[in-house]
């Protein structure tokens, strides 16, 4: 499993603030942890699975909002 860094999550979400990135992860139901520095991290497998699952389980297609 390779770790998705906080910087990568910032780029993906379009947010810079820690709390906004966490809110975005929760909104998209992406599993994550809070690392010792207080910033969220996930792994590529979870990111791929969770984004895929959220798209599959929706009745209508909803675009992912980046910021």
PDB file of N, CA, C, O and CB in Angstrom:
ATOM      1  N   UNK A   1       0.831  -1.186   0.000  1.00  0.00           N
ATOM      2  CA  UNK A   1       0.000   0.000   0.000  1.00  0.00           C
ATOM      3  C   UNK A   1       0.873   1.246   0.000  1.00  0.00           C
ATOM      4  O   UNK A   1       1.790   1.376   0.811  1.00  0.00           O
ATOM      5  CB  UNK A   1      -0.944   0.000   1.207  1.00  0.00           C
ATOM      6  N   UNK A   2       0.580   2.150  -0.910  1.00  0.00           N
ATOM      7  CA  UNK A   2       1.335   3.400  -0.916  1.00  0.00           C
ATOM      8  C   UNK A   2       0.465   4.522  -0.355  1.00  0.00           C
ATOM      9  O   UNK A   2      -0.736   4.591  -0.614  1.00  0.00           O
ATOM     10  CB  UNK A   2       1.820   3.747  -2.350  1.00  0.00           C
ATOM     11  N   UNK A   3       1.086   5.375   0.400  1.00  0.00           N
ATOM     12  CA  UNK A   3       0.389   6.443   1.121  1.00  0.00           C
ATOM     13  C   UNK A   3       0.146   7.630   0.198  1.00  0.00           C
ATOM     14  O   UNK A   3       1.013   8.021  -0.584  1.00  0.00           O
ATOM     15  CB  UNK A   3       1.198   6.886   2.360  1.00  0.00           C
ATOM     16  N   UNK A   4      -1.046   8.187   0.308  1.00  0.00           N
ATOM     17  CA  UNK A   4      -1.380   9.427  -0.385  1.00  0.00           C
ATOM     18  C   UNK A   4      -1.070  10.555   0.594  1.00  0.00           C
ATOM     19  O   UNK A   4      -1.671  10.637   1.665  1.00  0.00           O
ATOM     20  CB  UNK A   4      -2.899   9.457  -0.863  1.00  0.00           C
ATOM     21  N   UNK A   5      -0.149  11.407   0.231  1.00  0.00           N
ATOM     22  CA  UNK A   5       0.293  12.464   1.135  1.00  0.00           C
ATOM     23  C   UNK A   5      -0.772  13.546   1.301  1.00  0.00           C
ATOM     24  O   UNK A   5      -1.700  13.657   0.499  1.00  0.00           O
ATOM     25  CB  UNK A   5       1.588  13.083   0.625  1.00  0.00           C
ATOM     26  N   UNK A   6      -0.619  14.331   2.347  1.00  0.00           N
ATOM     27  CA  UNK A   6      -1.524  15.450   2.574  1.00  0.00           C
ATOM     28  C   UNK A   6      -1.467  16.422   1.398  1.00  0.00           C
ATOM     29  O   UNK A   6      -2.494  16.963   0.988  1.00  0.00           O
ATOM     30  CB  UNK A   6      -1.175  16.172   3.888  1.00  0.00           C
ATOM     31  N   UNK A   7      -0.284  16.641   0.864  1.00  0.00           N
ATOM     32  CA  UNK A   7      -0.123  17.542  -0.268  1.00  0.00           C
ATOM     33  C   UNK A   7      -0.904  17.036  -1.483  1.00  0.00           C
ATOM     34  O   UNK A   7      -1.507  17.824  -2.211  1.00  0.00           O
ATOM     35  CB  UNK A   7       1.361  17.697  -0.617  1.00  0.00           C
ATOM     36  N   UNK A   8      -0.888  15.724  -1.694  1.00  0.00           N
ATOM     37  CA  UNK A   8      -1.666  15.143  -2.790  1.00  0.00           C
ATOM     38  C   UNK A   8      -3.159  15.290  -2.537  1.00  0.00           C
ATOM     39  O   UNK A   8      -3.927  15.544  -3.465  1.00  0.00           O
ATOM     40  CB  UNK A   8      -1.309  13.665  -2.977  1.00  0.00           C
ATOM     41  N   UNK A   9      -3.571  15.130  -1.283  1.00  0.00           N
ATOM     42  CA  UNK A   9      -4.984  15.310  -0.943  1.00  0.00           C
ATOM     43  C   UNK A   9      -5.410  16.762  -1.132  1.00  0.00           C
ATOM     44  O   UNK A   9      -6.536  17.036  -1.547  1.00  0.00           O
ATOM     45  CB  UNK A   9      -5.249  14.868   0.503  1.00  0.00           C
ATOM     46  N   UNK A  10      -4.512  17.683  -0.829  1.00  0.00           N
ATOM     47  CA  UNK A  10      -4.803  19.097  -1.067  1.00  0.00           C
ATOM     48  C   UNK A  10      -5.021  19.357  -2.556  1.00  0.00           C
ATOM     49  O   UNK A  10      -5.961  20.048  -2.949  1.00  0.00           O
ATOM     50  CB  UNK A  10      -3.661  19.983  -0.533  1.00  0.00           C
ATOM     51  N   UNK A  11      -4.148  18.797  -3.363  1.00  0.00           N
ATOM     52  CA  UNK A  11      -4.258  18.986  -4.804  1.00  0.00           C
ATOM     53  C   UNK A  11      -5.540  18.353  -5.347  1.00  0.00           C
ATOM     54  O   UNK A  11      -6.232  18.952  -6.171  1.00  0.00           O
ATOM     55  CB  UNK A  11      -3.037  18.393  -5.512  1.00  0.00           C
ATOM     56  N   UNK A  12      -5.849  17.162  -4.891  1.00  0.00           N
ATOM     57  CA  UNK A  12      -7.040  16.455  -5.350  1.00  0.00           C
ATOM     58  C   UNK A  12      -8.319  17.171  -4.935  1.00  0.00           C
ATOM     59  O   UNK A  12      -9.243  17.309  -5.737  1.00  0.00           O
ATOM     60  CB  UNK A  12      -7.047  15.037  -4.812  1.00  0.00           C
ATOM     61  N   UNK A  13      -8.376  17.627  -3.689  1.00  0.00           N
ATOM     62  CA  UNK A  13      -9.588  18.266  -3.174  1.00  0.00           C
ATOM     63  C   UNK A  13      -9.713  19.720  -3.609  1.00  0.00           C
ATOM     64  O   UNK A  13     -10.820  20.247  -3.718  1.00  0.00           O
ATOM     65  CB  UNK A  13      -9.609  18.189  -1.667  1.00  0.00           C
ATOM     66  N   UNK A  14      -8.583  20.362  -3.855  1.00  0.00           N
ATOM     67  CA  UNK A  14      -8.604  21.780  -4.189  1.00  0.00           C
ATOM     68  C   UNK A  14      -8.567  22.682  -2.974  1.00  0.00           C
ATOM     69  O   UNK A  14      -8.640  23.904  -3.103  1.00  0.00           O
ATOM     70  CB  UNK A  14      -9.815  22.090  -4.995  1.00  0.00           C
ATOM     71  N   UNK A  15      -8.453  22.091  -1.791  1.00  0.00           N
ATOM     72  CA  UNK A  15      -8.408  22.851  -0.542  1.00  0.00           C
ATOM     73  C   UNK A  15      -7.005  22.817   0.046  1.00  0.00           C
ATOM     74  O   UNK A  15      -6.259  21.859  -0.157  1.00  0.00           O
ATOM     75  CB  UNK A  15      -9.427  22.296   0.472  1.00  0.00           C
ATOM     76  N   UNK A  16      -6.654  23.867   0.775  1.00  0.00           N
ATOM     77  CA  UNK A  16      -5.341  23.948   1.420  1.00  0.00           C
ATOM     78  C   UNK A  16      -5.424  23.716   2.928  1.00  0.00           C
ATOM     79  O   UNK A  16      -4.497  23.171   3.527  1.00  0.00           O
ATOM     80  CB  UNK A  16      -4.708  25.305   1.143  1.00  0.00           C
ATOM     81  N   UNK A  17      -6.534  24.131   3.541  1.00  0.00           N
ATOM     82  CA  UNK A  17      -6.670  24.017   4.989  1.00  0.00           C
ATOM     83  C   UNK A  17      -6.958  22.569   5.384  1.00  0.00           C
ATOM     84  O   UNK A  17      -7.701  21.860   4.705  1.00  0.00           O
ATOM     85  CB  UNK A  17      -7.787  24.948   5.502  1.00  0.00           C
ATOM     86  N   UNK A  18      -6.356  22.148   6.496  1.00  0.00           N
ATOM     87  CA  UNK A  18      -6.516  20.781   6.983  1.00  0.00           C
ATOM     88  C   UNK A  18      -7.988  20.435   7.168  1.00  0.00           C
ATOM     89  O   UNK A  18      -8.445  19.393   6.697  1.00  0.00           O
ATOM     90  CB  UNK A  18      -5.763  20.592   8.300  1.00  0.00           C
ATOM     91  N   UNK A  19      -8.738  21.311   7.857  1.00  0.00           N
ATOM     92  CA  UNK A  19     -10.135  20.993   8.141  1.00  0.00           C
ATOM     93  C   UNK A  19     -10.982  20.897   6.874  1.00  0.00           C
ATOM     94  O   UNK A  19     -11.937  20.122   6.835  1.00  0.00           O
ATOM     95  CB  UNK A  19     -10.723  22.036   9.068  1.00  0.00           C
ATOM     96  N   UNK A  20     -10.657  21.659   5.851  1.00  0.00           N
ATOM     97  CA  UNK A  20     -11.381  21.593   4.584  1.00  0.00           C
ATOM     98  C   UNK A  20     -11.083  20.290   3.848  1.00  0.00           C
ATOM     99  O   UNK A  20     -11.981  19.691   3.256  1.00  0.00           O
ATOM    100  CB  UNK A  20     -11.020  22.790   3.701  1.00  0.00           C
ATOM    101  N   UNK A  21      -9.827  19.850   3.884  1.00  0.00           N
ATOM    102  CA  UNK A  21      -9.466  18.585   3.251  1.00  0.00           C
ATOM    103  C   UNK A  21     -10.185  17.430   3.958  1.00  0.00           C
ATOM    104  O   UNK A  21     -10.695  16.522   3.302  1.00  0.00           O
ATOM    105  CB  UNK A  21      -7.925  18.373   3.281  1.00  0.00           C
ATOM    106  N   UNK A  22     -10.225  17.465   5.280  1.00  0.00           N
ATOM    107  CA  UNK A  22     -10.927  16.434   6.052  1.00  0.00           C
ATOM    108  C   UNK A  22     -12.411  16.438   5.709  1.00  0.00           C
ATOM    109  O   UNK A  22     -13.010  15.378   5.527  1.00  0.00           O
ATOM    110  CB  UNK A  22     -10.729  16.653   7.569  1.00  0.00           C
ATOM    111  N   UNK A  23     -13.000  17.609   5.619  1.00  0.00           N
ATOM    112  CA  UNK A  23     -14.418  17.727   5.260  1.00  0.00           C
ATOM    113  C   UNK A  23     -14.665  17.120   3.872  1.00  0.00           C
ATOM    114  O   UNK A  23     -15.654  16.416   3.666  1.00  0.00           O
ATOM    115  CB  UNK A  23     -14.867  19.217   5.287  1.00  0.00           C
ATOM    116  N   UNK A  24     -13.771  17.395   2.933  1.00  0.00           N
ATOM    117  CA  UNK A  24     -13.886  16.850   1.574  1.00  0.00           C
ATOM    118  C   UNK A  24     -13.782  15.323   1.595  1.00  0.00           C
ATOM    119  O   UNK A  24     -14.545  14.638   0.914  1.00  0.00           O
ATOM    120  CB  UNK A  24     -12.791  17.446   0.655  1.00  0.00           C
ATOM    121  N   UNK A  25     -12.846  14.795   2.371  1.00  0.00           N
ATOM    122  CA  UNK A  25     -12.704  13.337   2.479  1.00  0.00           C
ATOM    123  C   UNK A  25     -13.981  12.712   3.034  1.00  0.00           C
ATOM    124  O   UNK A  25     -14.445  11.693   2.523  1.00  0.00           O
ATOM    125  CB  UNK A  25     -11.502  12.973   3.377  1.00  0.00           C
ATOM    126  N   UNK A  26     -14.543  13.310   4.062  1.00  0.00           N
ATOM    127  CA  UNK A  26     -15.780  12.791   4.654  1.00  0.00           C
ATOM    128  C   UNK A  26     -16.946  12.883   3.677  1.00  0.00           C
ATOM    129  O   UNK A  26     -17.749  11.957   3.568  1.00  0.00           O
ATOM    130  CB  UNK A  26     -16.116  13.553   5.938  1.00  0.00           C
ATOM    131  N   UNK A  27     -17.030  13.989   2.979  1.00  0.00           N
ATOM    132  CA  UNK A  27     -18.106  14.185   2.003  1.00  0.00           C
ATOM    133  C   UNK A  27     -18.069  13.099   0.921  1.00  0.00           C
ATOM    134  O   UNK A  27     -19.112  12.650   0.447  1.00  0.00           O
ATOM    135  CB  UNK A  27     -17.996  15.583   1.357  1.00  0.00           C
ATOM    136  N   UNK A  28     -16.873  12.691   0.543  1.00  0.00           N
ATOM    137  CA  UNK A  28     -16.716  11.677  -0.495  1.00  0.00           C
ATOM    138  C   UNK A  28     -16.543  10.267   0.074  1.00  0.00           C
ATOM    139  O   UNK A  28     -16.257   9.315  -0.652  1.00  0.00           O
ATOM    140  CB  UNK A  28     -15.532  12.020  -1.366  1.00  0.00           C
ATOM    141  N   UNK A  29     -16.724  10.162   1.398  1.00  0.00           N
ATOM    142  CA  UNK A  29     -16.659   8.875   2.098  1.00  0.00           C
ATOM    143  C   UNK A  29     -15.368   8.119   1.806  1.00  0.00           C
ATOM    144  O   UNK A  29     -15.378   6.920   1.531  1.00  0.00           O
ATOM    145  CB  UNK A  29     -17.847   8.015   1.715  1.00  0.00           C
ATOM    146  N   UNK A  30     -14.268   8.844   1.873  1.00  0.00           N
ATOM    147  CA  UNK A  30     -12.945   8.258   1.671  1.00  0.00           C
ATOM    148  C   UNK A  30     -12.348   7.964   3.034  1.00  0.00           C
ATOM    149  O   UNK A  30     -12.256   8.846   3.887  1.00  0.00           O
ATOM    150  CB  UNK A  30     -12.016   9.206   0.842  1.00  0.00           C
ATOM    151  N   UNK A  31     -11.944   6.721   3.233  1.00  0.00           N
ATOM    152  CA  UNK A  31     -11.336   6.325   4.502  1.00  0.00           C
ATOM    153  C   UNK A  31      -9.972   7.007   4.649  1.00  0.00           C
ATOM    154  O   UNK A  31      -9.186   7.071   3.704  1.00  0.00           O
ATOM    155  CB  UNK A  31     -11.190   4.775   4.588  1.00  0.00           C
ATOM    156  N   UNK A  32      -9.716   7.509   5.849  1.00  0.00           N
ATOM    157  CA  UNK A  32      -8.457   8.193   6.118  1.00  0.00           C
ATOM    158  C   UNK A  32      -8.134   8.118   7.596  1.00  0.00           C
ATOM    159  O   UNK A  32      -8.977   7.756   8.417  1.00  0.00           O
ATOM    160  CB  UNK A  32      -8.518   9.655   5.656  1.00  0.00           C
ATOM    161  N   UNK A  33      -6.907   8.464   7.919  1.00  0.00           N
ATOM    162  CA  UNK A  33      -6.477   8.592   9.308  1.00  0.00           C
ATOM    163  C   UNK A  33      -5.899   9.989   9.490  1.00  0.00           C
ATOM    164  O   UNK A  33      -5.560  10.669   8.522  1.00  0.00           O
ATOM    165  CB  UNK A  33      -5.428   7.489   9.691  1.00  0.00           C
ATOM    166  N   UNK A  34      -5.796  10.399  10.737  1.00  0.00           N
ATOM    167  CA  UNK A  34      -5.109  11.647  11.065  1.00  0.00           C
ATOM    168  C   UNK A  34      -3.731  11.253  11.572  1.00  0.00           C
ATOM    169  O   UNK A  34      -3.608  10.538  12.566  1.00  0.00           O
ATOM    170  CB  UNK A  34      -5.907  12.508  12.135  1.00  0.00           C
ATOM    171  N   UNK A  35      -2.713  11.715  10.897  1.00  0.00           N
ATOM    172  CA  UNK A  35      -1.333  11.387  11.265  1.00  0.00           C
ATOM    173  C   UNK A  35      -0.902  12.208  12.483  1.00  0.00           C
ATOM    174  O   UNK A  35      -1.631  13.083  12.949  1.00  0.00           O
ATOM    175  CB  UNK A  35      -0.373  11.645  10.074  1.00  0.00           C
ATOM    176  N   UNK A  36       0.261  11.915  12.972  1.00  0.00           N
ATOM    177  CA  UNK A  36       0.792  12.583  14.159  1.00  0.00           C
ATOM    178  C   UNK A  36       0.919  14.087  14.019  1.00  0.00           C
ATOM    179  O   UNK A  36       0.924  14.807  15.017  1.00  0.00           O
ATOM    180  CB  UNK A  36       2.119  12.018  14.493  1.00  0.00           C
ATOM    181  N   UNK A  37       1.022  14.570  12.778  1.00  0.00           N
ATOM    182  CA  UNK A  37       1.128  16.012  12.559  1.00  0.00           C
ATOM    183  C   UNK A  37      -0.237  16.691  12.453  1.00  0.00           C
ATOM    184  O   UNK A  37      -0.321  17.893  12.203  1.00  0.00           O
ATOM    185  CB  UNK A  37       1.930  16.285  11.304  1.00  0.00           C
ATOM    186  N   UNK A  38      -1.320  15.900  12.647  1.00  0.00           N
ATOM    187  CA  UNK A  38      -2.666  16.449  12.607  1.00  0.00           C
ATOM    188  C   UNK A  38      -3.264  16.536  11.212  1.00  0.00           C
ATOM    189  O   UNK A  38      -4.353  17.081  11.035  1.00  0.00           O
ATOM    190  CB  UNK A  38      -2.663  17.796  13.216  1.00  0.00           C
ATOM    191  N   UNK A  39      -2.559  16.001  10.220  1.00  0.00           N
ATOM    192  CA  UNK A  39      -3.031  16.071   8.839  1.00  0.00           C
ATOM    193  C   UNK A  39      -3.541  14.697   8.383  1.00  0.00           C
ATOM    194  O   UNK A  39      -3.015  13.667   8.804  1.00  0.00           O
ATOM    195  CB  UNK A  39      -1.900  16.569   7.902  1.00  0.00           C
ATOM    196  N   UNK A  40      -4.563  14.688   7.526  1.00  0.00           N
ATOM    197  CA  UNK A  40      -5.122  13.412   7.069  1.00  0.00           C
ATOM    198  C   UNK A  40      -4.216  12.713   6.059  1.00  0.00           C
ATOM    199  O   UNK A  40      -3.490  13.353   5.299  1.00  0.00           O
ATOM    200  CB  UNK A  40      -6.493  13.634   6.456  1.00  0.00           C
ATOM    201  N   UNK A  41      -4.280  11.399   6.074  1.00  0.00           N
ATOM    202  CA  UNK A  41      -3.578  10.553   5.106  1.00  0.00           C
ATOM    203  C   UNK A  41      -4.510   9.413   4.733  1.00  0.00           C
ATOM    204  O   UNK A  41      -5.380   9.023   5.512  1.00  0.00           O
ATOM    205  CB  UNK A  41      -2.216  10.011   5.684  1.00  0.00           C
ATOM    206  N   UNK A  42      -4.320   8.895   3.554  1.00  0.00           N
ATOM    207  CA  UNK A  42      -5.012   7.686   3.131  1.00  0.00           C
ATOM    208  C   UNK A  42      -4.035   6.882   2.292  1.00  0.00           C
ATOM    209  O   UNK A  42      -2.875   7.266   2.143  1.00  0.00           O
ATOM    210  CB  UNK A  42      -6.327   8.013   2.331  1.00  0.00           C
ATOM    211  N   UNK A  43      -4.495   5.780   1.751  1.00  0.00           N
ATOM    212  CA  UNK A  43      -3.651   4.984   0.859  1.00  0.00           C
ATOM    213  C   UNK A  43      -4.326   4.934  -0.504  1.00  0.00           C
ATOM    214  O   UNK A  43      -5.543   5.084  -0.606  1.00  0.00           O
ATOM    215  CB  UNK A  43      -3.414   3.537   1.425  1.00  0.00           C
ATOM    216  N   UNK A  44      -3.545   4.727  -1.533  1.00  0.00           N
ATOM    217  CA  UNK A  44      -4.065   4.727  -2.900  1.00  0.00           C
ATOM    218  C   UNK A  44      -5.195   3.723  -3.083  1.00  0.00           C
ATOM    219  O   UNK A  44      -6.168   4.008  -3.781  1.00  0.00           O
ATOM    220  CB  UNK A  44      -2.950   4.426  -3.881  1.00  0.00           C
ATOM    221  N   UNK A  45      -5.077   2.551  -2.464  1.00  0.00           N
ATOM    222  CA  UNK A  45      -6.119   1.526  -2.602  1.00  0.00           C
ATOM    223  C   UNK A  45      -7.456   2.020  -2.057  1.00  0.00           C
ATOM    224  O   UNK A  45      -8.490   1.849  -2.704  1.00  0.00           O
ATOM    225  CB  UNK A  45      -5.702   0.239  -1.875  1.00  0.00           C
ATOM    226  N   UNK A  46      -7.442   2.636  -0.864  1.00  0.00           N
ATOM    227  CA  UNK A  46      -8.676   3.157  -0.273  1.00  0.00           C
ATOM    228  C   UNK A  46      -9.256   4.272  -1.143  1.00  0.00           C
ATOM    229  O   UNK A  46     -10.463   4.315  -1.383  1.00  0.00           O
ATOM    230  CB  UNK A  46      -8.415   3.675   1.158  1.00  0.00           C
ATOM    231  N   UNK A  47      -8.401   5.161  -1.608  1.00  0.00           N
ATOM    232  CA  UNK A  47      -8.854   6.279  -2.422  1.00  0.00           C
ATOM    233  C   UNK A  47      -9.552   5.767  -3.680  1.00  0.00           C
ATOM    234  O   UNK A  47     -10.646   6.220  -4.017  1.00  0.00           O
ATOM    235  CB  UNK A  47      -7.672   7.192  -2.794  1.00  0.00           C
ATOM    236  N   UNK A  48      -8.931   4.844  -4.355  1.00  0.00           N
ATOM    237  CA  UNK A  48      -9.490   4.277  -5.584  1.00  0.00           C
ATOM    238  C   UNK A  48     -10.805   3.544  -5.295  1.00  0.00           C
ATOM    239  O   UNK A  48     -11.800   3.758  -5.987  1.00  0.00           O
ATOM    240  CB  UNK A  48      -8.477   3.314  -6.243  1.00  0.00           C
ATOM    241  N   UNK A  49     -10.809   2.685  -4.276  1.00  0.00           N
ATOM    242  CA  UNK A  49     -12.012   1.910  -3.927  1.00  0.00           C
ATOM    243  C   UNK A  49     -13.158   2.818  -3.495  1.00  0.00           C
ATOM    244  O   UNK A  49     -14.289   2.662  -3.954  1.00  0.00           O
ATOM    245  CB  UNK A  49     -11.696   0.909  -2.810  1.00  0.00           C
ATOM    246  N   UNK A  50     -12.863   3.757  -2.620  1.00  0.00           N
ATOM    247  CA  UNK A  50     -13.914   4.596  -2.065  1.00  0.00           C
ATOM    248  C   UNK A  50     -14.502   5.536  -3.110  1.00  0.00           C
ATOM    249  O   UNK A  50     -15.714   5.750  -3.127  1.00  0.00           O
ATOM    250  CB  UNK A  50     -13.378   5.394  -0.897  1.00  0.00           C
ATOM    251  N   UNK A  51     -13.681   6.093  -3.967  1.00  0.00           N
ATOM    252  CA  UNK A  51     -14.209   6.947  -5.026  1.00  0.00           C
ATOM    253  C   UNK A  51     -15.017   6.116  -6.019  1.00  0.00           C
ATOM    254  O   UNK A  51     -16.051   6.568  -6.510  1.00  0.00           O
ATOM    255  CB  UNK A  51     -13.065   7.688  -5.747  1.00  0.00           C
ATOM    256  N   UNK A  52     -14.556   4.920  -6.312  1.00  0.00           N
ATOM    257  CA  UNK A  52     -15.268   4.025  -7.219  1.00  0.00           C
ATOM    258  C   UNK A  52     -16.603   3.593  -6.619  1.00  0.00           C
ATOM    259  O   UNK A  52     -17.628   3.614  -7.300  1.00  0.00           O
ATOM    260  CB  UNK A  52     -14.409   2.796  -7.542  1.00  0.00           C
ATOM    261  N   UNK A  53     -16.592   3.200  -5.337  1.00  0.00           N
ATOM    262  CA  UNK A  53     -17.817   2.775  -4.656  1.00  0.00           C
ATOM    263  C   UNK A  53     -18.830   3.901  -4.579  1.00  0.00           C
ATOM    264  O   UNK A  53     -20.024   3.672  -4.773  1.00  0.00           O
ATOM    265  CB  UNK A  53     -17.499   2.271  -3.256  1.00  0.00           C
ATOM    266  N   UNK A  54     -18.380   5.099  -4.302  1.00  0.00           N
ATOM    267  CA  UNK A  54     -19.312   6.208  -4.172  1.00  0.00           C
ATOM    268  C   UNK A  54     -19.958   6.516  -5.509  1.00  0.00           C
ATOM    269  O   UNK A  54     -21.128   6.898  -5.547  1.00  0.00           O
ATOM    270  CB  UNK A  54     -18.606   7.445  -3.626  1.00  0.00           C
ATOM    271  N   UNK A  55     -19.241   6.363  -6.590  1.00  0.00           N
ATOM    272  CA  UNK A  55     -19.814   6.589  -7.914  1.00  0.00           C
ATOM    273  C   UNK A  55     -20.790   5.481  -8.283  1.00  0.00           C
ATOM    274  O   UNK A  55     -21.833   5.753  -8.876  1.00  0.00           O
ATOM    275  CB  UNK A  55     -18.708   6.687  -8.966  1.00  0.00           C
ATOM    276  N   UNK A  56     -20.471   4.244  -7.944  1.00  0.00           N
ATOM    277  CA  UNK A  56     -21.302   3.099  -8.286  1.00  0.00           C
ATOM    278  C   UNK A  56     -22.611   3.101  -7.511  1.00  0.00           C
ATOM    279  O   UNK A  56     -23.645   2.699  -8.045  1.00  0.00           O
ATOM    280  CB  UNK A  56     -20.551   1.812  -8.025  1.00  0.00           C
ATOM    281  N   UNK A  57     -22.580   3.545  -6.265  1.00  0.00           N
ATOM    282  CA  UNK A  57     -23.754   3.478  -5.392  1.00  0.00           C
ATOM    283  C   UNK A  57     -24.720   4.645  -5.548  1.00  0.00           C
ATOM    284  O   UNK A  57     -25.751   4.679  -4.876  1.00  0.00           O
ATOM    285  CB  UNK A  57     -23.312   3.406  -3.977  1.00  0.00           C
ATOM    286  N   UNK A  58     -24.416   5.578  -6.398  1.00  0.00           N
ATOM    287  CA  UNK A  58     -25.301   6.726  -6.581  1.00  0.00           C
ATOM    288  C   UNK A  58     -26.325   6.436  -7.666  1.00  0.00           C
ATOM    289  O   UNK A  58     -26.026   5.776  -8.661  1.00  0.00           O
ATOM    290  CB  UNK A  58     -24.493   7.985  -6.933  1.00  0.00           C
ATOM    291  N   UNK A  59     -27.523   6.932  -7.464  1.00  0.00           N
ATOM    292  CA  UNK A  59     -28.575   6.781  -8.473  1.00  0.00           C
ATOM    293  C   UNK A  59     -28.326   7.667  -9.678  1.00  0.00           C
ATOM    294  O   UNK A  59     -28.614   7.288 -10.813  1.00  0.00           O
ATOM    295  CB  UNK A  59     -29.934   7.099  -7.873  1.00  0.00           C
ATOM    296  N   UNK A  60     -27.792   8.847  -9.421  1.00  0.00           N
ATOM    297  CA  UNK A  60     -27.470   9.760 -10.517  1.00  0.00           C
ATOM    298  C   UNK A  60     -26.008  10.131 -10.417  1.00  0.00           C
ATOM    299  O   UNK A  60     -25.438  10.186  -9.327  1.00  0.00           O
ATOM    300  CB  UNK A  60     -28.368  11.029 -10.486  1.00  0.00           C
ATOM    301  N   UNK A  61     -25.427  10.376 -11.533  1.00  0.00           N
ATOM    302  CA  UNK A  61     -24.010  10.748 -11.553  1.00  0.00           C
ATOM    303  C   UNK A  61     -23.852  12.147 -10.985  1.00  0.00           C
ATOM    304  O   UNK A  61     -24.549  13.077 -11.389  1.00  0.00           O
ATOM    305  CB  UNK A  61     -23.430  10.674 -12.994  1.00  0.00           C
ATOM    306  N   UNK A  62     -22.938  12.283 -10.056  1.00  0.00           N
ATOM    307  CA  UNK A  62     -22.638  13.574  -9.450  1.00  0.00           C
ATOM    308  C   UNK A  62     -21.177  13.864  -9.675  1.00  0.00           C
ATOM    309  O   UNK A  62     -20.326  13.053  -9.312  1.00  0.00           O
ATOM    310  CB  UNK A  62     -22.986  13.595  -7.936  1.00  0.00           C
ATOM    311  N   UNK A  63     -20.865  14.995 -10.262  1.00  0.00           N
ATOM    312  CA  UNK A  63     -19.461  15.310 -10.506  1.00  0.00           C
ATOM    313  C   UNK A  63     -18.716  15.543  -9.199  1.00  0.00           C
ATOM    314  O   UNK A  63     -19.292  16.044  -8.233  1.00  0.00           O
ATOM    315  CB  UNK A  63     -19.340  16.537 -11.406  1.00  0.00           C
ATOM    316  N   UNK A  64     -17.461  15.188  -9.168  1.00  0.00           N
ATOM    317  CA  UNK A  64     -16.607  15.474  -8.020  1.00  0.00           C
ATOM    318  C   UNK A  64     -16.217  16.930  -8.091  1.00  0.00           C
ATOM    319  O   UNK A  64     -15.734  17.409  -9.117  1.00  0.00           O
ATOM    320  CB  UNK A  64     -15.347  14.553  -7.990  1.00  0.00           C
ATOM    321  N   UNK A  65     -16.430  17.633  -6.990  1.00  0.00           N
ATOM    322  CA  UNK A  65     -16.096  19.052  -6.950  1.00  0.00           C
ATOM    323  C   UNK A  65     -14.671  19.220  -6.448  1.00  0.00           C
ATOM    324  O   UNK A  65     -14.321  18.714  -5.382  1.00  0.00           O
ATOM    325  CB  UNK A  65     -17.087  19.831  -6.053  1.00  0.00           C
ATOM    326  N   UNK A  66     -13.872  19.909  -7.192  1.00  0.00           N
ATOM    327  CA  UNK A  66     -12.495  20.187  -6.807  1.00  0.00           C
ATOM    328  C   UNK A  66     -12.405  21.649  -6.386  1.00  0.00           C
ATOM    329  O   UNK A  66     -12.092  22.526  -7.191  1.00  0.00           O
ATOM    330  CB  UNK A  66     -11.501  19.871  -7.975  1.00  0.00           C
ATOM    331  N   UNK A  67     -12.685  21.893  -5.109  1.00  0.00           N
ATOM    332  CA  UNK A  67     -12.553  23.236  -4.584  1.00  0.00           C
ATOM    333  C   UNK A  67     -13.693  24.055  -4.844  1.00  0.00           C
ATOM    334  O   UNK A  67     -13.717  25.222  -4.454  1.00  0.00           O
ATOM    335  CB  UNK A  67     -11.406  23.885  -5.100  1.00  0.00           C
TER     336      UNK A  67
END
